[in-house]
Amino acid sequence: MQKQILFIFLTFIYSVLHISAQESNLKFKGATVYLGTIEENKLPLTVTFPYVNNSKTGIKIINIKTSNDCKITNWDKQKQIQSNISGFISIIYNNKNIGVFNEKVIVKTNEINTKEIILNFGGEIVPRKKTQADYYAFKNGALSFIKNTLNFGEIKNTQKKTDTLYITNNSKKTITLETSALNPAFANIQFSNTEIKPSALEKIIVTYNAGLRNAFGKTKDTISIQTNDEENPLKEIYLTADIFEDFSKIRPEKLKLAPEAYLINTTYDFRYAKKGSDVKALFNIKNKGKTQLVIRKVDLSCDCIKVNFADKIRFDRDSPIEVIMNTKYLKGNIHETVTLITNDPKNARIVLHLTGLVD
């Protein structure tokens, strides 16, 4: 009972003191500062709060509380601020997180029975404006490219596709461009200008002829641009594509004689495998069509996979497809694929799945 009375008494005393606390005589010109929008690259920024001592005696700032994103640069708690003397508190803010921010600064003086001084500042951090260097991020000697790979995506083996590569000259001399004699015939290269002056923007136009590429599935190739750049005269550009066979021109009577790939199961769940071991799966593919089935290519989702198969299967015959996956660099829940690219108009792409846990 006595403890309860003592607690109530102390609470009452604290409340009375808090209510009776006076405003500090250290007066700040602006207690709240709105900084507006600030680009992230303009950080850190400095915020200043000017003050004046309106009392007839000296005042000390004995404590300043801020968040971890703030740093006070000019506070000396031993310093006496004399009567009618002005000064300022300087704060460095350095949180580059994009978005609105609000910071509170609590100032405590050595005055008796005075309230803490609350200062506030805030604004919004926005992404910096992108420069030409940001867009032309792939630097190669004197030249910079927006990208160094042209992806032609899905393309039929009877099609051509054109894409453009944008380049700029970072040097102080004119750079010349010409195609290399080693470039493949399926890639036709043209320039908007064979000379790129300093800081100028030009284009490399590449036309990809899938018919001349003579391949199916995912392809990766390299073309070269010869320049007079002393640092690196030969510029390599990468080409990728996914080539599909065009069956649209096959006559209906021939479609009836087309091969037909059939698999009872296209997924192998190995459940669990110890890391470093080999997972072996056996699939069986049958040709239910009237002519020879050809597996033109196999695309793998991982270099850890090897496939043994017969690339030609006669009609009404079946053939095993052995898939071996090494788990040395795999861990956790695994889902890898083997894509068979065939000459079956209805099943030109057949995906085999390997799933399970490696630990």
Secondary structure by P-SEA (a helix, b strand, c coil): caaaaaaaaaaaaaaaaaaaccccccccccccccccccccccccbbbbbbbbbcccbbbbbccccccccccccccccccccccccbbbbbbbbbbccccbbbbbbbbbcccccccbbbbbbbbbbbccccccccccccccccbbbcccccccccccccbbbbbbbbbbbcccbbbbbbbbccccccbbbbbccccccccbbbbbbbbbccccccccccccbbbbbbcccccccbbbbbbbbbbbbbcccccaaaaaabbbbbbcccccccccccccbbbbbbbbbbccccccccccccccccccccccccccccccbbbbbbbbbbccccccbbbbbbbbbcccccccbbbbbbbbbcc
